[in-house]
Amino acid sequence: MNNTTVKQTIDNCSSELEEIQKIIDVFGQSHSIVPYLTNYAVIKCCGAIENSFKAIVTDFHNSLPIQAKNYLETTFTNSSMNPSKENICKSLKRFDENWNNEFKRKLDLETNKSQIDSSLKSLNDARNEFAHGGHQRVSFGSVKSYFADSRKIIEIIDEVVK
């Protein structure tokens, strides 16, 4: 990846998922702590995807005057946004329609495009379910898988925003 800070964020999240997996392996899948760890993992993964996407876009604009950077930080970086494909595409299009078109083109070229789309959607759905008081219906293993697939979204954005 071009953006080393984002690579570190994604790698750290992956490492944390592996550490959580070790805890679950010790306690067992049926232990009462597993749903809490799964909820944490959902929030952590969505946050890593959202922050990484935003960081790639805002880091690209590092040479802007401080006023423009402040505006970007206030209106984009610090705004709450599910990292859904739709929100990613809308945001990319607001900055540069070519970024959006290239992102979609590269994503369409992925052999497991539908799985990547589905995983990102499932991760967001799990986040929203938990955030709105619902009960987790996803396993920790699924969260890990969703994150691994969604990571490709960040890699494509990193290739496109330049």
Stockholm file with secondary structure:
# STOCKHOLM 1.0

chainA/1-162         MNNTTVKQTIDNCSSELEEIQKIIDVFGQSHSIVPYLTNYAVIKCCGAIENSFKAIVTDFHNSLPIQAKNYLETTFTNSSMNPSKENICKSLKRFDENWNNEFKRKLDLETNKSQIDSSLKSLNDARNEFAHGGHQRVSFGSVKSYFADSRKIIEIIDEVVK
#=GR chainA/1-162 SS CCCHHHHHHHHHHHHHHHHHHHHHHHHCTTSTTHHHHHHHHHHHHHHHHHHHHHHHHHHHTTTSCHHHHHHHIIIIITSCCCCCHHHHHHHHHHHCHHHHHHHHHHHHHCTTHHHHHHHHHHHHHHHHHHHTTCCCCSCHHHHHHHHHHHHHHHHHHHHHCC
#=GC SS_cons         CCCHHHHHHHHHHHHHHHHHHHHHHHHCTTSTTHHHHHHHHHHHHHHHHHHHHHHHHHHHTTTSCHHHHHHHIIIIITSCCCCCHHHHHHHHHHHCHHHHHHHHHHHHHCTTHHHHHHHHHHHHHHHHHHHTTCCCCSCHHHHHHHHHHHHHHHHHHHHHCC
//
